[in-house]
Amino acid sequence: MFPAMPADIRKPRLMKKFQKTLVVKIEYYPKAVSYEGLLSVFFYIHNPTMLNRQGDDIGEQYRSIILYTNENQKLMAEKFIKELEESKAYADPIVTQIEAFDKFYPAEDYHQRYFIKNSTVGYCQIVIAPKIKKLADKFKELLK
């Protein structure tokens, strides 16, 4: 249902260094799942209160970010975050950034479909598999 591929978003910095954020590009069908539904999955599956990290993965490339493609998506994301904060859904403040989508750079070939190709690797079993189970348990109606 959610065709996606890992990638990085790069922004030029001084001396031609790149700031990149590891993201998943999701192409979705609004008749099958709403944008708000995607936001629900996004905020359920990761910790939006950790600045520049997810679990033991630390660095700016692990920041929580929503890249919107139109003004409506931006407004919906801002509203969703505001509602989460008002409901005290998280003990700590949400640090998810909301930025306009600029350009998508597909990840290197060895990162494509990484979990499927490497599901027996320790990192996949300890970090990724529990997230996939958590997703499947909560949102099974969205998975096909």
C-alpha positions in Angstrom: 0.0 0.0 0.0 2.8 2.4 0.8 5.4 2.1 -2.0 8.5 3.7 -0.5 12.2 3.8 -0.8 14.9 5.1 1.5 16.6 8.2 0.4 18.4 11.3 1.6 17.5 15.0 1.2 20.7 17.1 0.7 21.1 20.7 1.2 24.4 22.3 0.1 26.6 23.7 2.9 29.9 25.4 3.0 32.8 23.7 1.2 30.4 21.6 -0.8 29.5 19.4 2.2 26.0 18.1 2.3 23.5 18.0 5.1 21.3 14.9 4.5 18.3 13.6 6.2 17.3 9.9 5.7 13.7 9.9 4.6 11.1 7.6 3.0 9.3 8.8 -0.1 5.7 7.8 0.1 3.4 7.9 -2.8 -0.1 7.4 -1.6 -3.6 7.3 -2.9 -6.0 9.5 -0.9 -9.0 7.2 -1.7 -7.1 4.4 0.1 -5.6 6.4 3.0 -5.9 10.0 4.0 -3.0 12.4 4.6 -4.1 12.5 8.2 -3.9 8.7 8.3 -0.3 8.9 7.1 0.4 11.4 9.8 -1.1 9.0 12.4 1.3 6.3 11.2 4.3 8.6 11.1 3.8 9.8 14.7 3.0 6.3 16.0 6.0 4.5 14.4 8.8 6.8 15.6 9.6 9.1 18.5 9.0 12.7 17.4 10.4 14.1 20.6 14.0 13.1 20.0 16.1 15.8 18.5 18.4 14.5 15.8 18.1 10.9 16.8 16.0 7.8 16.8 16.9 5.4 19.5 20.6 4.7 19.3 20.9 6.3 15.8 22.2 9.7 16.5 22.9 12.6 14.1 21.1 15.3 12.2 20.3 12.7 9.4 17.9 11.0 12.0 15.8 14.1 12.7 12.1 13.9 12.6 10.8 15.8 9.6 7.8 16.1 7.4 8.4 17.3 3.9 5.2 18.7 2.4 4.4 19.1 -1.3 1.6 21.6 -0.9 0.3 24.2 1.5 -2.6 22.0 2.6 -0.2 19.2 3.7 1.8 21.8 5.7 -1.3 23.1 7.4 -2.6 19.6 8.2 0.8 18.6 9.7 1.0 21.7 11.8 -2.6 21.1 13.0 -1.8 17.5 13.8 1.2 18.4 15.8 -0.7 21.1 17.7 -3.4 18.6 18.6 -0.8 16.0 19.8 0.8 18.7 22.0 -2.5 19.9 23.4 -3.5 16.3 24.2 -0.1 15.7 25.9 0.3 12.6 23.8 4.1 12.8 24.5 5.8 13.7 27.8 8.4 15.7 25.9 7.9 18.5 23.3 7.5 17.4 19.7 10.6 18.5 17.7 9.4 17.3 14.3 10.3 19.8 11.6 8.0 20.7 8.8 9.7 21.9 5.6 8.8 22.3 2.0 9.9 19.3 -0.1 12.7 20.4 -2.4 14.5 17.4 -4.1 14.6 13.7 -3.5 17.8 11.7 -3.9 17.3 7.9 -4.0 19.6 6.1 -1.6 22.4 3.9 -2.9 21.4 0.6 -4.3 22.6 -1.4 -1.3 20.1 0.6 0.9 17.2 -0.2 -1.4 14.8 -2.7 0.2 17.4 -3.1 2.9 15.2 -4.9 5.4 13.9 -7.4 2.9 17.4 -8.2 1.8 18.9 -8.2 5.3 16.2 -9.3 7.7 18.5 -11.7 9.6 21.1 -9.0 10.4 21.1 -8.0 14.0 20.2 -4.3 13.4 17.2 -5.4 11.3 16.0 -7.8 14.0 16.6 -5.5 17.0 15.5 -2.1 15.5 13.5 -2.5 12.3 11.5 -5.7 12.9 9.9 -4.4 16.1 8.8 -1.2 14.3 7.3 -3.2 11.5 5.4 -5.4 14.0 4.2 -2.3 15.8 3.0 -0.9 12.5 1.3 -4.1 11.5 -0.4 -4.5 14.9 -1.8 -1.0 14.9 -2.5 -0.4 11.2 -3.2 -3.8 9.7 -6.1 -2.4 7.7 -3.6 -0.2 5.8 -1.3 -3.0 4.9 -1.8 -5.2 1.8 
